[in-house]
Amino acid sequence: MTRRAAMAITVLMPVRDGARYLPAQLHSLAAQEHLPHALIVSDDGSRDESRAVVEKFARHAPFDVTILRGPGRGLARNIHTLVAAMPPGMITFCDQDDVWLPHRLGSACAALEAQVGPALHVTARIVTDSALHHRRILRPPATTGFAEALLRNAAPANATVLNEAAAALVKSALPAPDRLPHFPDWWIHALVTGAGGSVFRDPRPGLLYRQHGTNLLGASGSIRGGLRRLGLLFDGRYGEWLQSHLDALDACRALLAPEATTKLDALRRALADPSRHLPPPRMGQSGAIRHAALCAARFCGRI
């Protein structure tokens, strides 16, 4: 039995108007040392040549390629379409504008192959400009447990591979399309860790994370990225996203460990009652700054 057959991975790729960068990403998938078993693309109403680019690639791809028609209702709904369509086995999400390094999937398989319960592999990323220059490394945070996952996504979709047990957990908990929160990868991170799953942090970068001005959030770790996130916190959008995130976790609480539901309930009570102290997650200095900003935003009525 080959390593590819033993560790079959399906790549899930949401696409919308990505024709400019898609060829490089698709080429990097075909150049993986551990080839994926299949690629499922959901095109969410692209007005450019995205679908044609994928169709051309599919004719010569070294793995199966399926192209779905997305619902045209935004990224979260498109992710829902992909998760609902995924077969059993390991999965990973793939942004349309990144470039994977050849060892990306092989490294994840090496870390996850002995895991029986739900587990995530989270790789470091090389942040670049639109031309893949001016590089810096963005590593996963040291703390990636459920307490952190309540307030922050430490396992972004483009950096994460889920083993078969984690993928099955996600599919079993998948809510109705209009109930999936704004950032499904954040919910997936919290669900897996809340159910007692493991997170493997890989300090070796697995992909080039392209920044080109139209990224939904973009990379953190810079002054510009920090200021952008503070703006989201104080204009109320983070509060809306947080509430929908917690609501989605509450809806699948039967799948969470008792300790996780206790933390979830404590945070929901604290957010509902400004007189309560927010439970601080263990996230080091950056976590303390985030916690202070969160408290300030709540005091100002933005959460």
Secondary structure by P-SEA (a helix, b strand, c coil): ccccccbbbbbbbbbccccccaaaaaaaaaaccccccbbbbbbcccccaaaaaaaaaaacccbbbbbbbcccccaaaaaaaaaaaccccbbbbbbcccccccaaaaaaaaaccccccbbbbbbbbbbbcccccbbbbbbccccccccccccccccccccccccaaaaaaaaaaccccccccccaaaaaaaaaaaabbbbbbbccccccccccccccccccccaaaaaaaaaaaaaaaaaaaaaaaaaaaaaacccccaaaaaaaaaaaaaaaccccccccccccaaaaaaaaaaaaaaaaccc
